[in-house]
Amino acid sequence: MRHKKIMFFLALFAGVGLFSTVEVASKLIGARVHPLQMVFIRFFLTGLILLVMAAPALRKRSTPLALRDYGIFALNGGIGFALALVLFHAAILIFEKAASCAVVFSANPIFVLLFARFVNRESWSIPKWAAMATGIVGVACFAWESGAFTRQSLAALSLMLMAAMLFALSICIVRRVIISYGVFVLTGFSALFGSLMVLPFALAVTAHQGVAGLVSAWAPTMYVALLGTALAYGLYYFGLCHGTAFQASMMFFLKPVMASLLAVLVLGEHINRFMVLGSALILGGLLITVSGHLFAPRGSSPAEKNQK
């Protein structure tokens, strides 16, 4: 059973690692691709790919999907993709550094801790709050590095925090229903519905701006869509279905560390001692979470309880 827990954390780690490249790739793309265009491309392609992979599971279902099921997919797609990720990409264009984008979005576990109490009936505990507090302090070290707040940075901060809050709510919804549908079915339909909600607005932007920006940035855009989205969500949701919403969301505290390292290598951004300290604190918070899960008594996790 312990090797399954390790696989769960490896899948989450790989998914968050790919998520961490999105900010850097998006900075390379810049304003050439509008946030609405980016969200449509990311999740339309992701939806199609994952639904093709979900075809065997759909054929094996004992009962066909009903209107209520499609309603759940649409709800999750609207909250977690159409709303959260449009705000996310809009904030990336405003933030000066890719690392700062990752820092603020990594605050989503704070919201998960609150939402999971009511959506997933996950209990609050001292270790959870300790891990959360450690991670928050670590994130604060990165935010301090971003410098004095300007009106522009405050606008970017507000957009990214709203994106983090909506994404956290989506994580809790996914954790509640993913056992009923499986990773590919839930993610595929949610991504497809979310992209179709954005499509009319993306078409209006394209009619106004033309396609020159999309054509010039096709390579990093395809990277974000295929690896940073389709593969990343598949891995992340696979890990999520074997653990709690809180544990999965805590992995997002790694985003500032990974994104900052990538920003240094790719964009030439500077990392100072505050970021090093923040990385250590973030890893400390993750250690509390991971050790608490790996060494928990057998049968205590939600996934194990569902198997009884």
C-alpha positions as CSV (number, residue, x, y, z in Angstrom):
1,M,0.0,0.0,0.0
2,R,2.9,2.4,0.7
3,H,4.2,2.1,-2.9
4,K,0.8,3.3,-4.0
5,K,1.1,6.3,-1.8
6,I,4.5,7.0,-3.2
7,M,3.0,6.8,-6.7
8,F,0.4,9.3,-5.7
9,F,3.0,11.8,-4.6
10,L,5.1,11.3,-7.6
11,A,2.1,11.9,-9.9
12,L,1.3,15.1,-8.0
13,F,4.9,16.2,-8.1
14,A,5.2,15.6,-11.9
15,G,1.9,17.4,-12.5
16,V,2.8,20.4,-10.4
17,G,6.3,20.4,-12.1
18,L,4.6,20.8,-15.5
19,F,2.2,23.4,-14.1
20,S,5.2,25.3,-13.0
21,T,6.5,25.7,-16.5
22,V,3.3,27.4,-17.6
23,E,4.1,30.8,-16.1
24,V,7.5,30.8,-17.8
25,A,6.2,29.7,-21.2
26,S,3.4,32.3,-20.9
27,K,5.9,35.0,-20.2
28,L,7.7,34.0,-23.5
29,I,4.4,34.2,-25.3
30,G,3.5,37.5,-23.8
31,A,0.6,39.5,-25.2
32,R,0.8,37.8,-28.6
33,V,-1.9,35.4,-27.4
34,H,-4.9,36.8,-25.4
35,P,-5.8,35.0,-22.2
36,L,-9.2,34.0,-23.7
37,Q,-7.5,32.5,-26.7
38,M,-4.9,30.7,-24.5
39,V,-7.6,29.2,-22.3
40,F,-9.7,28.0,-25.2
41,I,-6.7,26.4,-27.0
42,R,-5.4,24.8,-23.7
43,F,-8.5,23.2,-22.6
44,F,-10.2,22.4,-26.0
45,L,-7.1,20.3,-27.0
46,T,-6.9,18.8,-23.5
47,G,-10.6,17.9,-23.5
48,L,-10.3,16.2,-26.9
49,I,-7.1,14.3,-25.9
50,L,-8.4,13.1,-22.6
51,L,-11.8,12.1,-23.9
52,V,-10.2,9.9,-26.5
53,M,-8.2,8.3,-23.7
54,A,-11.5,8.0,-21.7
55,A,-13.4,6.2,-24.5
56,P,-12.7,2.6,-23.1
57,A,-13.9,3.7,-19.6
58,L,-17.0,5.3,-21.1
59,R,-17.8,2.1,-23.0
60,K,-17.4,0.0,-19.8
61,R,-19.8,2.1,-17.7
62,S,-22.8,0.1,-16.5
63,T,-25.0,3.2,-16.7
64,P,-24.7,6.0,-19.3
65,L,-23.8,9.5,-18.3
66,A,-26.9,11.5,-17.3
67,L,-27.8,15.2,-17.4
68,R,-26.7,15.5,-13.8
69,D,-23.2,14.2,-14.7
70,Y,-22.8,16.7,-17.5
71,G,-24.0,19.4,-15.1
72,I,-21.1,18.4,-12.7
73,F,-18.6,18.6,-15.6
74,A,-19.9,22.0,-16.7
75,L,-19.8,23.3,-13.2
76,N,-16.2,22.2,-12.7
77,G,-15.2,23.4,-16.2
78,G,-16.8,26.8,-15.6
79,I,-15.2,27.3,-12.2
80,G,-11.8,25.6,-12.6
81,F,-11.1,26.4,-16.2
82,A,-13.2,29.1,-17.8
83,L,-13.1,31.5,-14.8
84,A,-10.0,30.5,-12.8
85,L,-7.6,30.1,-15.8
86,V,-8.7,33.2,-17.7
87,L,-8.0,35.2,-14.5
88,F,-4.7,33.3,-14.2
89,H,-3.5,34.2,-17.7
90,A,-4.7,37.8,-17.3
91,A,-2.6,38.2,-14.1
92,I,0.5,36.7,-15.8
93,L,0.4,39.5,-18.3
94,I,0.3,42.1,-15.5
95,F,2.9,40.6,-13.1
96,E,6.5,41.6,-13.9
97,K,8.1,38.2,-12.9
98,A,7.0,34.7,-13.7
99,A,8.1,33.7,-10.2
100,S,5.6,36.2,-8.7
101,C,2.8,34.6,-10.7
102,A,3.6,31.2,-9.3
103,V,3.9,32.5,-5.8
104,V,0.5,34.0,-5.6
105,F,-1.3,31.1,-7.3
106,S,0.4,28.7,-4.9
107,A,-1.8,30.3,-2.2
108,N,-4.7,28.1,-3.4
109,P,-4.1,25.5,-0.6
110,I,-5.2,28.2,1.9
111,F,-8.5,28.2,0.1
112,V,-8.6,24.4,-0.2
113,L,-8.1,24.1,3.6
114,L,-11.3,26.2,4.0
115,F,-13.4,24.7,1.2
116,A,-12.5,21.1,1.8
117,R,-13.9,21.3,5.3
118,F,-17.4,21.8,3.8
119,V,-17.2,20.2,0.3
120,N,-15.2,17.1,1.2
121,R,-15.8,16.9,5.0
122,E,-12.0,16.9,5.6
123,S,-11.2,17.7,9.2
124,W,-9.0,20.6,10.4
125,S,-6.0,19.6,12.5
126,I,-2.9,21.1,14.1
127,P,-0.5,19.4,11.6
128,K,-2.5,20.8,8.7
129,W,-2.4,24.3,10.1
130,A,1.3,23.9,10.9
131,A,2.0,22.8,7.3
132,M,-0.1,25.6,6.0
133,A,1.5,28.3,8.2
134,T,5.0,27.2,7.2
135,G,4.0,27.3,3.5
136,I,2.4,30.7,3.8
137,V,5.6,32.1,5.4
138,G,7.6,30.6,2.6
139,V,5.4,32.1,0.0
140,A,5.6,35.5,1.8
141,C,9.4,35.4,1.3
142,F,8.9,35.2,-2.4
143,A,6.3,38.0,-2.4
144,W,8.8,40.2,-0.4
145,E,11.3,39.7,-3.2
146,S,8.8,41.1,-5.7
147,G,9.4,44.6,-4.2
148,A,7.0,47.4,-3.3
149,F,3.4,47.1,-4.3
150,T,2.3,49.3,-7.1
151,R,-1.2,49.8,-8.5
152,Q,-0.4,47.4,-11.3
153,S,1.0,44.8,-8.9
154,L,-2.0,45.1,-6.7
155,A,-4.3,44.5,-9.7
156,A,-2.3,41.4,-10.7
157,L,-2.3,40.2,-7.1
158,S,-6.1,40.5,-6.9
159,L,-6.7,38.7,-10.2
160,M,-4.3,35.8,-9.2
161,L,-5.8,35.4,-5.8
162,M,-9.3,35.1,-7.3
163,A,-7.9,32.6,-9.8
164,A,-6.3,30.6,-6.9
165,M,-9.6,30.7,-4.9
166,L,-11.6,29.4,-7.9
167,F,-9.0,26.7,-8.7
168,A,-9.1,25.6,-5.0
169,L,-12.9,25.2,-5.2
170,S,-12.5,23.2,-8.4
171,I,-9.9,20.9,-6.6
172,C,-12.5,20.2,-3.9
173,I,-15.2,19.5,-6.4
174,V,-12.9,17.1,-8.3
175,R,-11.9,15.3,-5.1
176,R,-15.5,14.7,-4.3
177,V,-16.6,13.2,-7.6
178,I,-13.5,11.8,-9.3
179,I,-14.0,8.3,-7.9
180,S,-17.3,8.1,-9.8
181,Y,-15.9,9.1,-13.2
182,G,-12.2,8.5,-13.3
183,V,-9.4,10.9,-14.2
184,F,-9.9,11.0,-18.0
185,V,-13.7,11.2,-18.1
186,L,-13.9,14.0,-15.5
187,T,-11.0,16.1,-16.7
188,G,-11.8,15.6,-20.4
189,F,-15.4,16.7,-20.1
190,S,-14.6,19.5,-17.7
191,A,-11.9,20.9,-19.9
192,L,-14.1,20.6,-23.0
193,F,-17.0,22.4,-21.4
194,G,-14.8,25.1,-19.9
195,S,-13.2,25.8,-23.3
196,L,-16.6,26.0,-25.0
197,M,-17.7,28.5,-22.4
198,V,-14.8,30.7,-23.4
199,L,-15.1,30.1,-27.2
200,P,-17.5,33.0,-28.0
201,F,-15.2,35.5,-26.3
202,A,-12.1,34.0,-27.8
203,L,-13.6,34.3,-31.3
204,A,-14.5,38.0,-30.6
205,V,-10.9,38.7,-29.6
206,T,-9.5,36.8,-32.6
207,A,-11.8,38.8,-34.9
208,H,-10.5,42.0,-33.4
209,Q,-6.8,41.1,-33.2
210,G,-6.3,38.7,-36.0
211,V,-4.2,35.5,-35.9
212,A,-0.7,37.0,-36.4
213,G,0.1,36.7,-32.6
214,L,-1.1,33.1,-32.5
215,V,0.9,32.1,-35.5
216,S,4.1,33.7,-34.2
217,A,3.7,32.0,-30.8
218,W,2.4,28.6,-31.9
219,A,5.3,26.5,-30.5
220,P,5.2,27.7,-26.8
221,T,1.4,27.8,-27.1
222,M,1.3,24.1,-28.1
223,Y,3.7,23.3,-25.3
224,V,1.4,24.9,-22.8
225,A,-1.6,23.1,-24.2
226,L,-0.2,19.6,-24.6
227,L,2.4,19.2,-21.8
228,G,1.6,22.0,-19.4
229,T,-2.1,21.2,-19.5
230,A,-3.2,17.8,-20.9
231,L,-0.3,15.8,-19.4
232,A,-0.1,18.0,-16.3
233,Y,-3.8,17.7,-15.4
234,G,-3.8,13.9,-16.1
235,L,-1.0,13.4,-13.7
236,Y,-2.3,15.8,-11.1
237,Y,-5.9,14.4,-11.1
238,F,-4.5,10.9,-11.0
239,G,-2.7,11.8,-7.8
240,L,-5.7,13.6,-6.5
241,C,-8.0,10.6,-6.7
242,H,-5.7,8.7,-4.3
243,G,-5.4,11.3,-1.6
244,T,-7.2,14.3,0.0
245,A,-7.8,17.6,-1.5
246,F,-5.6,19.2,1.1
247,Q,-2.6,17.0,0.4
248,A,-2.9,17.5,-3.3
249,S,-3.2,21.3,-3.0
250,M,-0.2,21.4,-0.7
251,M,1.9,20.3,-3.6
252,F,1.3,23.7,-5.1
253,F,3.6,25.2,-2.6
254,L,6.4,23.8,-4.8
255,K,5.4,26.0,-7.7
256,P,7.3,29.1,-6.5
257,V,10.4,27.0,-6.1
258,M,10.2,25.3,-9.5
259,A,9.0,28.3,-11.4
260,S,11.7,30.5,-9.9
261,L,14.4,28.1,-10.9
262,L,13.0,28.0,-14.4
263,A,12.7,31.7,-14.5
264,V,16.4,32.0,-13.7
265,L,17.4,29.5,-16.4
266,V,15.0,30.6,-19.2
267,L,14.2,34.3,-18.5
268,G,17.2,35.4,-16.5
269,E,15.3,36.4,-13.4
270,H,17.2,36.9,-10.2
271,I,16.8,34.7,-7.1
272,N,18.2,36.1,-3.8
273,R,18.4,34.9,-0.2
274,F,14.7,35.6,0.5
275,M,13.7,33.1,-2.3
276,V,16.2,30.5,-0.9
277,L,14.7,30.9,2.6
278,G,11.2,30.7,1.1
279,S,12.1,27.5,-0.7
280,A,13.3,25.9,2.5
281,L,10.1,26.8,4.4
282,I,7.9,25.6,1.5
283,L,9.7,22.3,1.5
284,G,9.4,22.1,5.2
285,G,5.6,22.5,5.0
286,L,5.5,19.8,2.3
287,L,7.5,17.5,4.5
288,I,4.9,17.8,7.3
289,T,2.2,16.9,4.8
290,V,4.0,14.1,3.0
291,S,5.2,12.4,6.2
292,G,1.8,12.6,7.8
293,H,0.3,10.8,4.8
294,L,2.9,8.2,4.1
295,F,3.1,7.1,7.7
296,A,-0.6,7.3,8.5
297,P,-2.3,4.1,9.7
298,R,-3.4,1.8,6.9
299,G,-7.0,2.5,5.9
300,S,-7.1,6.0,7.2
301,S,-7.0,7.8,3.8
302,P,-10.2,8.6,1.9
303,A,-9.1,6.4,-1.1
304,E,-8.5,3.4,1.2
305,K,-11.8,3.9,3.0
306,N,-13.6,3.8,-0.3
307,Q,-12.0,0.5,-1.0
308,K,-13.5,-1.1,2.1
